[in-house]
Each structure stands twice: as C-alpha cells, then as structure tokens.
C-alpha cells in the first residue's frame, strides 16, 4: 500500500477521504464531514498509541508537510516517513475503531460489547447488571460500574480501558511539570531536539482536531 494524500483538502477532511478510499476504492469520496463524523475521527486518532507514529502522521495530514520536510525535521529517511504513515493507515483501517469515522454516535449504537474484545467475564458481569450495550455503559457511568458486586479492580479497569471512547476527551490536556520532564527525557533519549519536543508537548496539550 502506498497512500497518497488527497490534494486540495484541509484537515480533517483530507484524512477522512484517505481512510474512506482505503476502506473502499470504489466509494464516492465525501466533500464534507458532519460534526458527528469529526468527533468520531478525533477519537480514532486518539486510539493511536505510538506517539512517534502519531506525530509524524499529523505532520503529514494536519500540517500538510511533505515526506521530505518531515524527514528533514525528525532526522528520518523519506522512505521511512512514507512507510510509517502507510503503516498507520493500515492499522487504523484494520481496527474495529475505524467505524468511528462514520459517526461517533453511530459507532456507539452499532458496536457490541464483543466487538471491544472485552473478556467474557467482564461482559457477563455487565449483562448480569443490566448493561448490554455501550450506550448502557455510558448512560450508567463509571461510578455505577465501580459498584457492581464481585467486579474487582482488574475487571473494572479492563471495562473502562476497553470503552475509553465513552469517556469524553478534553479539548485541552495540560501536563504537569513532572509529566513534561518525563516526556522531555524520553524524547531526548530518542534523539529529538528541544524544538521538536516543545512542538510535541503543544500537540498533546492542545489536542489534534479543532471542531
């Protein structure tokens, strides 16, 4: 796969069109996104756990940098940047969370507990307490789930982590001084310079998609 970013479209529509095309080469690509689709795409991006891949991906799609520009900024080969972004697209399209791009509320309504890869024990405990869907879990909230008898800390944490997209993502995410220092140390060890580290911290704190 060699993903080509759509020309003439701004973020997040450029990314949305790329994902739609990768899922179905024959689909008529959208010319706009509604608010629910934007929200879904925001959560899909949040599902990316590799910070290095995420920042390179956003450089390409949000800031519309070319592969050579990204490679120069982060000290990569152009081919590595291309490979990283192709791999990110492949992983996103292969995840059950990809359905978020069709709308956040649609995803919540149509995704079963089994789809989340939650353990059978966790699903049984939820069902036994009247929680059969993601909507049920969201409506009752974390406090209700925490009080389920025999649930236990490990299963509670599993349920919350597997349903992370039910709990609102803050538009801003301020980091403590300690957290910033840990990020700086980790990225310096990877060879990042101070300018790029500051950029990354700003991305994290300000969020990745403006509504």
C-alpha positions, 0 to 999 in steps of 0.5 A, spaced: 500 500 500 502 506 498 497 512 500 497 518 497 494 524 500 488 527 497 490 534 494 486 540 495 483 538 502 484 541 509 484 537 515 480 533 517 477 532 511 483 530 507 484 524 512 477 522 512 477 521 504 484 517 505 481 512 510 474 512 506 478 510 499 482 505 503 476 502 506 473 502 499 476 504 492 470 504 489 466 509 494 464 516 492 469 520 496 465 525 501 466 533 500 464 534 507 464 531 514 458 532 519 460 534 526 458 527 528 463 524 523 469 529 526 468 527 533 468 520 531 475 521 527 478 525 533 477 519 537 480 514 532 486 518 532 486 518 539 486 510 539 493 511 536 498 509 541 505 510 538 506 517 539 512 517 534 507 514 529 502 519 531 506 525 530 509 524 524 502 522 521 499 529 523 505 532 520 503 529 514 495 530 514 494 536 519 500 540 517 500 538 510 508 537 510 511 533 505 515 526 506 521 530 505 520 536 510 518 531 515 524 527 514 528 533 514 525 535 521 525 528 525 532 526 522 528 520 518 529 517 511 523 519 506 522 512 505 521 511 512 516 517 513 512 514 507 512 507 510 510 509 517 504 513 515 502 507 510 503 503 516 498 507 520 493 507 515 493 500 515 492 499 522 487 504 523 483 501 517 484 494 520 481 496 527 474 495 529 475 503 531 475 505 524 467 505 524 468 511 528 469 515 522 462 514 520 459 517 526 461 517 533 454 516 535 453 511 530 459 507 532 456 507 539 449 504 537 452 499 532 458 496 536 457 490 541 460 489 547 464 483 543 466 487 538 471 491 544 474 484 545 472 485 552 473 478 556 467 474 557 467 475 564 467 482 564 461 482 559 457 477 563 458 481 569 455 487 565 449 483 562 448 480 569 447 488 571 443 490 566 448 493 561 448 490 554 450 495 550 455 501 550 450 506 550 448 502 557 455 503 559 455 510 558 448 512 560 450 508 567 457 511 568 463 509 571 461 510 578 455 505 577 460 500 574 465 501 580 459 498 584 457 492 581 458 486 586 464 481 585 467 486 579 474 487 582 479 492 580 482 488 574 475 487 571 473 494 572 479 497 569 479 492 563 471 495 562 473 502 562 480 501 558 476 497 553 470 503 552 475 509 553 471 512 547 465 513 552 469 517 556 469 524 553 476 527 551 478 534 553 479 539 548 485 541 552 490 536 556 495 540 560 501 536 563 504 537 569 511 539 570 513 532 572 509 529 566 513 534 561 520 532 564 518 525 563 516 526 556 522 531 555 527 525 557 524 520 553 524 524 547 531 526 548 533 519 549 530 518 542 534 523 539 529 529 538 531 536 539 528 541 544 524 544 538 521 538 536 519 536 543 516 543 545 512 542 538 510 535 541 508 537 548 503 543 544 500 537 540 498 533 546 496 539 550 492 542 545 489 536 542 489 534 534 482 536 531 479 543 532 471 542 531 
